Amino acid sequence: MKFEYKTRRLIIRPLNSNDYEQWFDAYVNGLPQKNKWDHSPLKSEKCKKTAFNRTKKKLKELSDQDDYYRYYIFDKKTGAIIGKIDFDIYVRGTHQFANFGYLIFNRYWRKGFGKEASRAGLKIGFKHLKLNRLEAAINLDNKVSIRLAKSIGMKKEGIKKRYWYEFGKWTDHIIYVANPEDIGMKAKKPVIK
Ligand SMILES: CC(C)(COP(=O)(O)OP(=O)(O)OC[C@H]1O[C@@H](n2cnc3c(N)ncnc32)[C@H](O)[C@@H]1OP(=O)(O)O)[C@@H](O)C(=O)NCCC(=O)NCCS
């Protein structure tokens, strides 16, 4: 399904075959890693056209299976890829529930792009992907992500203990959630296949 979502400064959409240069630039030319949630820049050998094609193919397969959707965030002015949002579909049926993730490449931090893109991400999740529950699972010490989740209208739900295996251990997460009503949209009945 061809899809594109525009905000004031951004275009949010899946990768397409013409995005190699921007993709390479995003992953290779970042600033050194700034915190544990940040991407560290990759060596250019890791970002050859074959790796790009593999990523694109894998993402297409996953979205065709309704398993996982990753949308890249493009700067309207420059065409650069400045980040990505993703939706990991956990349950459809009577839940319509996905994990919602966001990342801005570190050269573009603190310009409001994270908020602009993830606010749009909630709309994309509810309207385009027909979800009813978007959950951001955040490390307890990731203050910036917590601030972002709050500021786009997500609601704190609680702590999931030992929820995610990362950084070499099972980590607790604070859960921020949005339903359509939280951002002024109407909840829809689930389509149950
Ligand atoms: C979290 C992240 C997406 C924020 O992106 P960003 O474009 O810099 O965020 P914004 O400029 O839209 O700022 C969002 C809010 O956080 C605040 N903020 C951003 N960086 C901050 C910092 N270093 N210190 C304090 N506050 C900060 C902003 O002031 C803003 O707050 P406000 O809504 O009260 O005005 C980005 O830091 C990132 O990609 N981090 C690594 C990946 C990550 O942690 N993802 C989330 C995993 S759960």
The ligand as a Tripos MOL2 file, in Angstrom:
@<TRIPOS>MOLECULE
LIG
   48    50     1     0     0
SMALL
NO_CHARGES

@<TRIPOS>ATOM
      1 C1         13.3790   11.1240   22.0830 C.3       1 LIG1
      2 C2         13.7100   11.8550   20.7760 C.3       1 LIG1
      3 C3         12.8850   11.2150   19.6330 C.3       1 LIG1
      4 C4         13.3120   13.3410   20.9130 C.3       1 LIG1
      5 O1         13.5150   13.9630   19.6380 O.3       1 LIG1
      6 P1         13.6720   15.5430   19.4630 P.3       1 LIG1
      7 O2         13.3420   15.8650   18.0470 O.co2     1 LIG1
      8 O3         14.9700   15.9970   19.9840 O.co2     1 LIG1
      9 O4         12.4950   16.0500   20.4230 O.3       1 LIG1
     10 P2         11.7450   17.4450   20.3760 P.3       1 LIG1
     11 O5         12.6760   18.5150   19.9190 O.co2     1 LIG1
     12 O6         10.4570   17.2810   19.6380 O.co2     1 LIG1
     13 O7         11.4530   17.6490   21.9360 O.3       1 LIG1
     14 C5         10.4720   16.9130   22.6370 C.3       1 LIG1
     15 C6         10.4210   17.3810   24.0690 C.3       1 LIG1
     16 O8         11.5850   16.9280   24.7850 O.3       1 LIG1
     17 C7         12.3600   18.0340   25.2590 C.3       1 LIG1
     18 N1         13.7550   17.6840   25.0500 N.ar      1 LIG1
     19 C8         14.3330   17.2430   23.9190 C.ar      1 LIG1
     20 N2         15.6330   16.9780   24.1440 N.ar      1 LIG1
     21 C9         15.8680   17.2580   25.4540 C.ar      1 LIG1
     22 C10        17.0040   17.1900   26.2910 C.ar      1 LIG1
     23 N3         18.1720   16.7640   25.8330 N.pl3     1 LIG1
     24 N4         16.8840   17.5630   27.5760 N.ar      1 LIG1
     25 C11        15.6890   17.9890   28.0660 C.ar      1 LIG1
     26 N5         14.5610   18.0610   27.3220 N.ar      1 LIG1
     27 C12        14.6560   17.7100   26.0280 C.ar      1 LIG1
     28 C13        11.9120   19.2200   24.3980 C.3       1 LIG1
     29 O9         12.1390   20.4490   25.0470 O.3       1 LIG1
     30 C14        10.4470   18.9020   24.2240 C.3       1 LIG1
     31 O10         9.7450   19.1880   25.4110 O.3       1 LIG1
     32 P3          8.3750   20.0520   25.4470 P.3       1 LIG1
     33 O11         7.3490   19.2330   24.7290 O.co2     1 LIG1
     34 O12         8.0550   20.1610   26.8890 O.co2     1 LIG1
     35 O13         8.6600   21.3090   24.7200 O.co2     1 LIG1
     36 C15        15.2440   11.8070   20.4620 C.3       1 LIG1
     37 O14        15.9310   12.3100   21.5710 O.3       1 LIG1
     38 C16        15.7410   10.4180   20.1520 C.2       1 LIG1
     39 O15        15.5970    9.9260   19.0270 O.2       1 LIG1
     40 N6         16.3580    9.7350   21.1530 N.am      1 LIG1
     41 C17        16.9200    8.3960   20.9300 C.3       1 LIG1
     42 C18        15.8410    7.3500   20.6900 C.3       1 LIG1
     43 C19        14.8240    7.2680   21.8120 C.2       1 LIG1
     44 O16        15.1190    7.4900   22.9830 O.2       1 LIG1
     45 N7         13.5970    6.8980   21.4260 N.am      1 LIG1
     46 C20        12.5360    6.6470   22.3730 C.3       1 LIG1
     47 C21        12.6350    5.2490   22.9020 C.3       1 LIG1
     48 S1         11.2680    4.8950   23.9920 S.3       1 LIG1
@<TRIPOS>BOND
     1     1     2 1
     2     2     3 1
     3     2     4 1
     4     2    36 1
     5     4     5 1
     6     5     6 1
     7     6     7 2
     8     6     8 1
     9     6     9 1
    10     9    10 1
    11    10    11 2
    12    10    12 1
    13    10    13 1
    14    13    14 1
    15    14    15 1
    16    15    16 1
    17    15    30 1
    18    16    17 1
    19    17    18 1
    20    17    28 1
    21    18    19 ar
    22    18    27 ar
    23    19    20 ar
    24    20    21 ar
    25    21    22 ar
    26    21    27 ar
    27    22    23 1
    28    22    24 ar
    29    24    25 ar
    30    25    26 ar
    31    26    27 ar
    32    28    29 1
    33    28    30 1
    34    30    31 1
    35    31    32 1
    36    32    33 2
    37    32    34 1
    38    32    35 1
    39    36    37 1
    40    36    38 1
    41    38    39 2
    42    38    40 1
    43    40    41 1
    44    41    42 1
    45    42    43 1
    46    43    44 2
    47    43    45 1
    48    45    46 1
    49    46    47 1
    50    47    48 1
@<TRIPOS>SUBSTRUCTURE
     1 LIG1         1 GROUP 0 **** ****
